[in-house]
Amino acid sequence: MMRENRMGNYDNLKTKWRKLVEQEGAGRCFDWERLIPGSFCVHISDEGGTMPCRSHIETTGFFDSNKDALAFYRFADIPRILDWDTDTHKMPLPDETELYLTKYKTDKKRRIDHLIGLIDTAIKTEVINTTELSLIREAFNGIFRTTNPEVQILAWGNLYETLTSTYFIKSFEEDIEEESDEDEKPSTVLKELLDSGNFNEADNSHLSLAKTFFESRLIT
């Protein structure tokens, strides 16, 4: 019964993201209003195209859970990346990443297949541990730093984990220095809350500070 429930959850997430991609596009998760208590956050960079029309985006996506985020990559974003990288341009995007594997050399094909296996196993497991998430992120970044578009997961986790990640250390330092002579000090206040252990994502004022911080990191 438990295995059936896990497979059911996997199939439900697959159906959810396929429908969202068809109806609204994969960008739906990158909506500030989706940042609510309990969100799983993913801060990414996405750079693609050819000069002089090459674009660079840096933004944060918000998901219902870590499994929801992994399903987004499995059934929406990885197919998008591979579709562009292979110049296939299938519309609508197929939900099976495996359809693109024949277009890659043996080593890269093996690495993509391994990543898909890691994601599938994690989604189907009862609880995803931090080691699994680290391995998936490492494998993802290793593969997609050499594709066009080049996509990197810069930080992810629950709200506290994302805000306190090593990636944002310099961002906080720069903000706090800039705010030193300002009346409003949102990043300074947020960092103090995080460092003291008093940050509470259920507090609307704390959540608002987090939104302001993420929005200030937005590059389009």
N, C-alpha and C positions, 0 to 999 in steps of 0.2 A: 504493500500500500504506500509506504514512504517513497519508494522508487517511482511509483506512478505519480505521486504528488510532485516530485521534483521534475519529472519529465513534463508534467502538465504545466508547471511554472515556466519551464523552458519554452514550450510551445506557445504559451500565452504571451510571453515577452517577445517572441519572434513575430507573432501576429500583430501585437501592439505597434512595434517599430516599423513593420512593413506598411501598416495602414497610415501611420503618421508621416512616413516619407512620401507616400503617394498623395496624401491629402494636404500636408502642410510643409513638407520639406524637412530635412534633417536639422535645420537651424532652430527648430522649435525649442530644443533644450537650452539654447543660449538666450534665454529670456529672463531678465532680472526678476520678474514677478514669480518665477518658479523657485526662487530662493526662500525656502521656508524651514522652520525647525525640523531637523532630521534629514536635510538634504545631503546627498553625496555630491561633492563638487569636483569638477575637472577643469583645470586651467591649461589652455592649449595654445600653441602657435601653429599657424597654417600658412605656408608660403608656397605659391605656385604660379605657373604661367611662364612666359618667356619675355625677355626684355624687348621693348620698353614697357610692356604691359604686365610685368611681374607684380604680384600683390602680396602683402604681408598682413596677416590678421593675428591678434592676440586677444583672447577673451576667455570667459569662464562659463561653463555649462553646469546646470543643476538637475539632478536626477532623484528619483524616488528612493533609490538604494544603490549599493555597489553592483548588484546584479542587473539593475535597470541600466546603469551606465555601460556595463560590459555588453549587454544586449544591443545597445545603441551602436557600439563599435562593430559588433559581430554582424548585425543585419542591416546597418545603415551606412556608417562612416567608412568602414574598411572597403565595402564594395564601391563606394564613391571614389575613394582614393585610387583603388586599383583600376577602376573604369577610366579615370583620367590618365593615370600613369601609362596604361597600355593603349591609350588613344582609341578605346573601343566605342564609347559613347552609346551604350545601350539605354533605351528609354522604354518602360521604366527600368530602374536598376534591378538586376536579379538579386534575390536574397541569398544566393549561394556563392560565397566567395570563391569556392573551388572552381567555378567556371572560368576564372581568370588565370588559374595556376599554369595552364598549358603555355601561356605567353611568357613565362619566366624560365630562366636557366635553373638547372637542378638545385644548386645551393639555395638560391632565394626562394624557389618553390618549396623546398623542405622547411625553410625558416617560417614562411607564411603558414604552411600547413601545421607546423608545431605551435605557432601562436593561436591559431583557430582551435586546436586541441586543448590548449591551456584555458582558453575562454570558455569553451563548451563544458569542460570539466568543472570549472569554477561556478558557472551558472547552475549546473545540475547538483552541486554539492549543497549540503544543508546550511553551512556557514562558511563564508570565504574568509580565510585568515590573511594576515598582513604579508606573509611570505608569498602566498599565491598572487596577491595584488602586485607586489614588487617584481616578481618574475614576469608577469604579464606586461607591466609597464616597461621593463627593461627590454623585453623581446619586441614590443611594439615600437619603441623609439629606435631600436637598432635597425629595424626593417624600414621604417618610414622616414628616416633621415636621408635616404638616398632615392626617394621617389619624387615625382612631380604630380601633385603637390607634396611638399615636405611637411609632414605633420608630427608634432612632438607633444607628448603629455608632460607638461612642466611641473605640475603639482596635482595631487588628488587625494581624496579622503573625505572624512566628515568636515564640517565647517571649521572646527578648531584645528584639526590636522592640516588642512589646506592653508589656513592663515598663518600657522606657525612653521610651515615647511621652509626648508633652506632656500628655496627659490625666492621667497618674499622677504628675506632678511634685509637685502639691500634696498628694496622698495620702501620698507618701513623706515630705514635709516635716512633715506633721501626725503621722505615726506616729513618726518619729525624735524629735520633740519630746516626745511622750508617753512614749517608751521611755527617755528620758534618766535617769530615776531607777529604772528597772526592772532586775532581774537578767537577764531574758530580753529580747533585742533583735533579734527576727527581721527586721524591716524595715530596721533599721540595718545588720545584717550583709549582707542581700541587696543593699542599695544600694551598699555598699562593694565587693561582688563585681562588680556591674554596672559601676560607675565605673572599677574597676581593670582591667576586661577579663578578670577571672579567673572570671567566671560560666560554669559548665559544666552544661548541662541534663542531661548523661549522669551527673552526680554526684547520687546519690539525696538527699543532704543539701541540695544546691542546689535540686533539684526540689521538695523538701518545703517549703523557704522560699517558693518561688513559689506553691505551693498555699495556704500559710497567708496570704500576701498577698492572693491573689485571693478567698479565702473571707472575709477581713476586709472586702472591698469589697461583699459580697453584700447586696442590699436586696430583701426580699420582702414 
